[in-house]
Structure formats: structure tokens, C-alpha cells
């Protein structure tokens, strides 16, 4: 595996940066010199983008699997990039901040946390109708489905479980002051604000009756634990938000930093347990079924490894897990809200709405100590 290139954060003015001319690392079996001719990509005007980059004609394709921000693969025939932009239509406040994503992956470039090299941030909405950024394309695959894993032996699964936990512990070990992120968030009152914030996001997307979700929010608000330490928090850390290489078996990049901030690291661990355990419905399209393959660690084993690796006290993890269920329920309800208004791009969004209530039920159980 080739590690993502480590560069210093780009310090030029966002609207005047240009792409790095180094060819991105794209050593994946499916790579070809050009992408399919797809002139009608919602959210991506290739002609305007080519003008902004100062390149020749571009081709591009939507990278499937994302449920929030839109991600595309783009090439001019010589260089290849990955472009991220906010979703179309109804957007929850602060939930799709491209500048924050660009800033955090730039800041983490020289740390033990594998991230893609940031290439360009564009805040000029005249180009694509929203801010966006470009990053290098990194080798590896996001494991979302069991049929992607015929090569995955139980030994591989055990190694990958450990590596996933270790990368999270490495992230939480980064000193924000040393990487220029001292002002990246407001850690005081982080958990109280998180419950309030996702409660507001719920109200922004509320379009139907959701029995139990207000009770879960109120329970969480009434029992917020004391934060014992402050770190960089990813905000959505899970198996399919990392890229995995097979030779050697490793994590080549952590992706999707849109909710990153400074806060309580156990929020990341609790949400990872939510994703790892699953939504509890057949053919789960969100958390997938990969962690159910033979050899993957249990959620309890991953928590133990994290505690040993980080030295963290995880006694209050039940609250953080319940909060993870609530947060994910709100996120999915927001996606469902956009789908009902024709504002999603890609397949599978018609199934998202059915997952909100199972998450609420699991959150209530976790908040009552029943997990």
C-alpha cells in the first residue's frame, strides 16, 4: 500500500488555489485513462469546472454509496481527482461544510491518520452552485457489502477490526494545537450542544410522526455525562468511511470529515458501535453487513481495544451509543426528507425512511441500559 501523500496545509486564499499537478495515486484494478462520458451529472457542471481548473475537457462520474454530500471522480485524461460538494436542495445548517472538510484533511496530512491529499478548495458558488473541494484519489475500497469481500478471511477481518480501532485512537491522540486546529470547535459544552443541535436538525426535517424520537432526545438531554477529555472528533467514523487496501491489508484513507470538530472522543466510539451492531433490519443499506462476516471483532471487543490503546475511561459509553442512534436517526430522516422532495442523487434513497424508527427504538434501549 502507498500511504497518501503528506503535505503541509494549503495556506493560499481558497478562491485562488490551483490543483496540485502531481498525478494522484490511483493504483486500483478498475482504473482506465478516461471515465465514461457523462455530461448530465446533477450537481457537477464539467465545463464550468474545467474553466475553473484551467484544464482541458473533463469527464466524471458519481461515486455511489454516499448518503449525504455528493462525491464524484473527475479526470482530464491525465490527472484524476475526487470532488466533494454539498447535496442538492434542502441542506441542514452546518452539516455539509466543505471548508471544514478541506481544512481538517489538510491539517492531518503529516499525522498518523491516513487522509487524502487536499488539492483545492473553491468557495465560489458560481462554479457549481455550491462550495466544493478536490482531493487526490487514493487506492482502496469502501467496504459496504458482503459481496465485496470474497477475499476476506477471518484473519483478515480480525486484523481490519483492530486497524479500524487503532486509526480512531490515533486520531484522538492528535493534539489539535500542533496541527493548527485549536480553534476548530468549542469543546466546552460539546455534548449539550450536540443534543440540542441534532434536535434542531430533527425539527428542520420533520415531516411525519416518529414515535419515541422526542422521548429519546429528552432522555439524552437530561443525562449528559461529563466530558473527560477533548480531541479532534470525526463525527461519522465507520468501516465504509475508510478505504481498505488488500496488499497489504490496511486502511489507506479516512473519508467524509463533514462533521469533524473538537469534542468528546467517546461520541465517535459510541457511533462506531451503532454502525458496527447495525440498524437491526434485513438488508441494512446504511451500516451494511460486512462486520457480521466471520473473524470481525464484536463491538465489545473493539471498545476494549480502544480503551487499552487510548487509556480512555469507557464506563459511560451507553449514553454515547444512545446518542449515536439518535444522531443517525436524525441524519436518515433528513435524507428521507430530501428524497420525498426529489432532491437526492443516486439509487437506494427510497429505503432510507424505513430505518428511522428502528434506530429510535435501539436508542431508547441503549439509554435505558438494555444493550
C-alpha positions as CSV (number, residue, x, y, z in Angstrom):
1,X,0.0,0.0,0.0
2,X,1.2,3.5,-0.7
3,X,0.3,6.0,2.0
4,X,-1.5,9.1,1.0
5,X,1.0,11.9,0.3
6,X,1.6,14.1,3.3
7,X,1.8,17.8,2.6
8,X,1.5,21.0,4.6
9,X,-1.9,22.5,4.8
10,X,-2.5,24.9,1.8
11,X,-2.3,28.4,3.1
12,X,-3.2,30.3,-0.1
13,X,-6.5,32.1,-0.4
14,X,-9.3,29.5,-1.1
15,X,-10.7,31.1,-4.2
16,X,-7.3,31.4,-5.9
17,X,-5.7,27.9,-5.2
18,X,-4.9,25.6,-8.1
19,X,-4.8,21.9,-8.2
20,X,-1.6,20.1,-7.3
21,X,-0.1,18.9,-10.6
22,X,1.2,15.7,-9.1
23,X,-0.7,12.7,-10.6
24,X,-2.9,11.3,-7.8
25,X,-2.2,7.8,-6.6
26,X,-4.7,5.7,-8.4
27,X,-3.4,2.2,-8.2
28,X,-6.7,0.3,-8.4
29,X,-7.6,-2.5,-10.7
30,X,-10.6,-0.7,-12.3
31,X,-8.6,2.4,-13.4
32,X,-8.8,3.5,-17.0
33,X,-7.4,6.6,-18.7
34,X,-10.8,8.2,-19.1
35,X,-14.2,8.0,-17.3
36,X,-17.5,7.4,-19.1
37,X,-18.9,10.4,-21.0
38,X,-21.5,11.6,-18.5
39,X,-22.4,15.2,-19.4
40,X,-25.5,15.2,-17.3
41,X,-24.3,14.8,-13.8
42,X,-26.6,16.6,-11.3
43,X,-24.6,19.0,-9.2
44,X,-21.5,18.8,-11.4
45,X,-21.1,21.1,-14.4
46,X,-17.9,19.8,-16.1
47,X,-17.5,22.7,-18.4
48,X,-17.6,25.3,-15.6
49,X,-15.2,23.1,-13.5
50,X,-12.8,22.8,-16.4
51,X,-12.8,26.6,-16.7
52,X,-12.1,27.0,-13.0
53,X,-9.3,24.5,-13.1
54,X,-7.8,25.7,-16.3
55,X,-7.7,22.3,-17.8
56,X,-8.9,20.7,-21.0
57,X,-12.3,18.9,-21.2
58,X,-13.2,16.9,-18.2
59,X,-15.1,13.6,-17.7
60,X,-16.6,12.5,-14.5
61,X,-18.8,10.0,-12.7
62,X,-20.8,10.0,-9.4
63,X,-19.2,7.7,-6.8
64,X,-22.1,5.7,-5.4
65,X,-22.7,4.9,-1.8
66,X,-22.7,8.3,-0.2
67,X,-25.9,9.4,1.5
68,X,-25.1,13.0,2.2
69,X,-22.5,15.1,0.4
70,X,-22.1,14.2,-3.3
71,X,-18.8,12.7,-4.4
72,X,-17.5,12.5,-7.9
73,X,-14.5,11.1,-9.7
74,X,-13.1,13.6,-12.2
75,X,-10.3,13.4,-14.8
76,X,-8.9,15.5,-17.6
77,X,-7.4,12.3,-19.2
78,X,-4.1,12.7,-17.4
79,X,-4.8,13.6,-13.8
80,X,-7.6,12.2,-11.6
81,X,-9.3,13.8,-8.6
82,X,-12.2,13.3,-6.3
83,X,-14.6,16.2,-5.9
84,X,-16.9,16.7,-2.9
85,X,-19.8,19.1,-2.8
86,X,-23.0,19.5,-0.6
87,X,-26.2,17.7,-1.6
88,X,-28.8,19.3,-3.8
89,X,-31.8,21.1,-2.3
90,X,-32.7,21.0,1.4
91,X,-29.4,21.2,3.4
92,X,-29.2,21.1,7.2
93,X,-27.3,24.0,8.6
94,X,-23.6,23.4,9.2
95,X,-23.9,19.7,8.2
96,X,-22.2,20.0,4.8
97,X,-19.3,22.4,5.3
98,X,-16.7,21.9,2.5
99,X,-14.2,24.3,4.0
100,X,-14.2,22.3,7.3
101,X,-13.6,19.1,5.4
102,X,-10.8,20.6,3.4
103,X,-9.2,22.2,6.5
104,X,-9.2,19.1,8.6
105,X,-7.7,16.7,6.0
106,X,-5.1,19.4,5.2
107,X,-4.2,19.6,8.9
108,X,-3.9,15.9,9.4
109,X,-1.6,15.3,6.4
110,X,1.5,14.8,8.5
111,X,0.0,12.8,11.3
112,X,-0.6,9.0,11.8
113,X,-4.1,9.4,10.5
114,X,-4.3,8.4,6.8
115,X,-6.1,11.1,4.7
116,X,-6.2,12.0,1.1
117,X,-4.1,15.0,0.0
118,X,-6.2,18.1,-0.3
119,X,-5.8,19.7,-3.7
120,X,-8.2,22.7,-4.0
121,X,-11.0,24.5,-2.1
122,X,-13.4,26.6,-4.1
123,X,-15.9,28.7,-2.2
124,X,-17.2,30.5,-5.4
125,X,-20.7,29.2,-5.8
126,X,-20.8,30.5,-9.4
127,X,-18.8,27.4,-10.5
128,X,-21.0,24.5,-9.3
129,X,-23.8,26.3,-7.4
130,X,-22.2,25.4,-4.0
131,X,-18.7,25.3,-2.4
132,X,-16.6,22.2,-3.3
133,X,-13.2,20.8,-2.9
134,X,-10.8,18.5,-4.7
135,X,-8.6,15.8,-3.2
136,X,-6.3,13.2,-4.6
137,X,-7.8,9.8,-5.5
138,X,-6.4,7.2,-3.0
139,X,-6.2,3.5,-3.7
140,X,-8.6,1.3,-1.7
141,X,-12.3,0.5,-1.5
142,X,-15.0,1.3,1.0
143,X,-16.4,-2.0,2.2
144,X,-20.2,-1.7,2.3
145,X,-21.4,-5.1,1.1
146,X,-20.5,-8.7,1.8
147,X,-20.2,-9.4,-1.9
148,X,-17.2,-7.1,-2.0
149,X,-15.3,-9.4,0.4
150,X,-14.7,-12.8,-1.2
151,X,-11.0,-12.4,-0.4
152,X,-11.6,-11.5,3.3
153,X,-10.6,-14.4,5.6
154,X,-11.4,-14.4,9.3
155,X,-7.8,-13.5,9.9
156,X,-8.1,-10.5,7.6
157,X,-11.3,-9.5,9.3
158,X,-9.7,-9.6,12.8
159,X,-6.7,-7.5,11.5
160,X,-9.1,-5.0,9.9
161,X,-11.1,-4.7,13.1
162,X,-8.0,-3.9,15.1
163,X,-6.8,-1.4,12.5
164,X,-10.1,0.4,12.4
165,X,-9.9,0.9,16.2
166,X,-6.3,1.9,16.1
167,X,-6.8,4.6,13.5
168,X,-9.6,6.1,15.6
169,X,-7.3,6.1,18.6
170,X,-4.6,7.7,16.5
171,X,-7.0,10.4,15.5
172,X,-8.0,11.1,19.1
173,X,-4.3,11.2,20.1
174,X,-3.6,14.1,17.7
175,X,-3.1,17.4,19.6
176,X,-5.3,20.0,17.8
177,X,-2.9,22.8,18.8
178,X,0.0,21.1,17.0
179,X,-1.8,20.8,13.6
180,X,-3.5,24.2,13.5
181,X,-6.9,23.1,14.7
182,X,-7.0,24.8,18.1
183,X,-10.0,26.9,17.0
184,X,-11.7,24.1,15.1
185,X,-14.6,23.8,17.6
186,X,-15.9,24.8,21.0
187,X,-15.2,21.8,23.3
188,X,-16.9,23.4,26.3
189,X,-20.5,22.2,26.5
190,X,-19.9,20.0,23.4
191,X,-22.3,17.2,24.3
192,X,-25.1,19.5,25.4
193,X,-24.8,21.4,22.1
194,X,-24.7,18.2,20.2
195,X,-28.0,17.0,21.6
196,X,-29.5,20.5,21.0
197,X,-28.1,20.7,17.5
198,X,-29.5,17.3,16.4
199,X,-32.8,18.2,18.0
200,X,-32.9,21.3,15.8
201,X,-31.9,19.3,12.7
202,X,-34.8,17.0,13.5
203,X,-37.2,19.9,13.5
204,X,-35.8,21.1,10.2
205,X,-36.6,17.7,8.6
206,X,-39.7,16.7,10.5
207,X,-42.4,15.7,8.0
208,X,-44.2,12.8,9.7
209,X,-44.9,11.2,13.1
210,X,-41.8,9.5,14.6
211,X,-43.0,7.8,17.9
212,X,-40.3,7.8,20.6
213,X,-37.8,10.2,19.0
214,X,-38.7,13.1,21.2
215,X,-38.5,10.9,24.3
216,X,-35.0,9.8,23.2
217,X,-33.9,13.4,22.7
218,X,-35.3,14.4,26.1
219,X,-33.6,11.4,27.9
220,X,-30.3,12.3,26.3
221,X,-30.6,16.0,27.3
222,X,-31.4,15.1,30.9
223,X,-28.4,12.7,31.4
224,X,-25.5,14.3,29.6
225,X,-22.2,12.8,31.0
226,X,-19.1,14.8,32.0
227,X,-16.6,15.1,29.2
228,X,-13.2,13.7,30.4
229,X,-11.0,14.8,27.5
230,X,-11.2,16.8,24.3
231,X,-9.9,15.7,20.9
232,X,-10.5,16.0,17.2
233,X,-13.7,14.2,16.6
234,X,-14.5,12.7,13.2
235,X,-18.3,12.7,13.7
236,X,-19.2,9.8,11.4
237,X,-16.4,7.2,11.8
238,X,-17.3,3.7,10.5
239,X,-16.0,1.0,8.2
240,X,-17.4,2.3,5.0
241,X,-16.0,5.8,5.6
242,X,-12.4,4.4,5.3
243,X,-10.7,3.0,2.2
244,X,-9.2,-0.5,2.6
245,X,-6.3,-1.9,0.6
246,X,-5.7,-5.6,0.3
247,X,-2.0,-5.9,-0.5
248,X,-1.0,-5.2,2.2
249,X,-4.2,-5.2,4.2
250,X,-4.5,-1.7,5.7
251,X,-6.6,1.5,5.9
252,X,-5.3,3.9,3.2
253,X,-7.6,6.9,4.0
254,X,-10.3,8.1,6.3
255,X,-13.0,9.9,4.4
256,X,-16.1,12.1,4.9
257,X,-15.0,14.7,7.5
258,X,-18.0,16.9,7.1
259,X,-19.0,16.7,10.8
260,X,-15.5,16.9,12.3
261,X,-14.9,19.2,15.2
262,X,-13.3,19.4,18.7
263,X,-15.2,17.5,21.3
264,X,-15.6,14.3,23.3
265,X,-13.9,11.3,21.6
266,X,-16.4,8.8,23.0
267,X,-19.0,10.3,20.7
268,X,-17.0,8.7,17.8
269,X,-16.7,5.4,19.7
270,X,-20.4,5.2,20.5
271,X,-21.4,5.9,16.9
272,X,-18.9,3.3,15.7
273,X,-20.6,0.8,17.9
274,X,-24.0,1.8,16.4
275,X,-22.7,1.2,12.9
276,X,-20.9,-2.0,13.9
277,X,-24.0,-3.5,15.6
278,X,-26.3,-2.5,12.8
279,X,-29.7,-0.9,12.4
280,X,-31.5,-4.3,13.1
281,X,-33.4,-4.6,9.8
282,X,-32.9,-7.1,6.9
283,X,-30.6,-5.9,4.1
284,X,-29.5,-2.9,6.1
285,X,-28.4,-0.3,3.5
286,X,-26.8,2.0,6.0
287,X,-24.5,0.0,8.3
288,X,-24.2,-2.9,5.9
289,X,-23.4,-6.5,6.8
290,X,-19.7,-6.7,6.4
291,X,-18.9,-6.7,10.2
292,X,-21.1,-9.8,10.5
293,X,-18.6,-11.8,8.5
294,X,-16.5,-14.4,10.4
295,X,-13.5,-13.0,12.2
296,X,-14.6,-9.5,12.8
297,X,-14.4,-8.4,16.4
298,X,-17.5,-7.8,18.4
299,X,-18.4,-4.2,19.4
300,X,-17.5,-5.1,23.0
301,X,-14.0,-6.3,21.9
302,X,-13.5,-3.1,19.9
303,X,-14.4,-1.0,22.8
304,X,-11.9,-2.9,25.0
305,X,-9.2,-2.4,22.4
306,X,-9.9,1.3,22.1
307,X,-9.7,1.7,25.9
308,X,-6.4,-0.2,26.1
309,X,-5.0,1.8,23.1
310,X,-6.1,5.2,24.3
311,X,-6.3,4.8,28.0
312,X,-9.8,6.2,27.9
313,X,-12.5,5.5,30.6
314,X,-15.4,4.0,28.7
315,X,-17.8,3.4,31.6
316,X,-20.4,5.9,30.3
317,X,-20.4,4.5,26.7
318,X,-24.1,3.6,26.9
319,X,-25.1,7.3,26.8
320,X,-22.8,7.9,23.8
321,X,-24.2,4.8,22.0
322,X,-27.8,6.0,22.6
323,X,-26.8,9.4,21.3
324,X,-25.3,7.7,18.2
325,X,-28.6,6.1,17.5
326,X,-30.4,9.5,17.9
327,X,-27.9,11.3,15.6
328,X,-28.1,8.6,12.9
329,X,-31.9,8.6,13.1
330,X,-31.9,12.4,12.5
331,X,-29.4,12.2,9.7
332,X,-31.5,9.5,7.9
333,X,-34.7,11.5,8.4
334,X,-33.0,14.4,6.8
335,X,-32.1,12.2,3.8
336,X,-35.7,10.9,3.7
337,X,-36.9,14.5,3.7
338,X,-34.8,15.3,0.7
339,X,-35.8,12.1,-1.1
340,X,-39.5,12.9,-0.7
341,X,-38.8,16.2,-2.5
342,X,-36.8,14.8,-5.3
343,X,-33.5,16.3,-4.1
344,X,-31.4,13.1,-3.8
345,X,-28.9,11.8,-6.5
346,X,-28.4,8.1,-6.9
347,X,-30.2,4.9,-6.0
348,X,-31.4,3.4,-2.7
349,X,-32.9,6.5,-1.1
350,X,-36.4,5.1,-1.2
351,X,-35.3,2.7,1.5
352,X,-33.9,5.2,4.0
353,X,-37.1,6.3,5.6
354,X,-38.0,2.9,7.0
355,X,-34.8,2.9,9.1
356,X,-35.5,5.9,11.4
357,X,-37.9,4.2,13.8
358,X,-35.7,1.0,14.4
359,X,-32.9,3.4,15.3
360,X,-35.1,5.3,17.7
361,X,-36.1,2.0,19.4
362,X,-32.5,0.9,19.7
363,X,-31.6,4.3,21.1
364,X,-34.2,4.1,23.8
365,X,-33.0,0.7,24.7
366,X,-29.4,1.9,24.9
367,X,-30.4,4.9,27.0
368,X,-32.1,2.5,29.5
369,X,-29.0,0.3,29.7
370,X,-30.6,-2.6,27.8
371,X,-27.9,-3.2,25.3
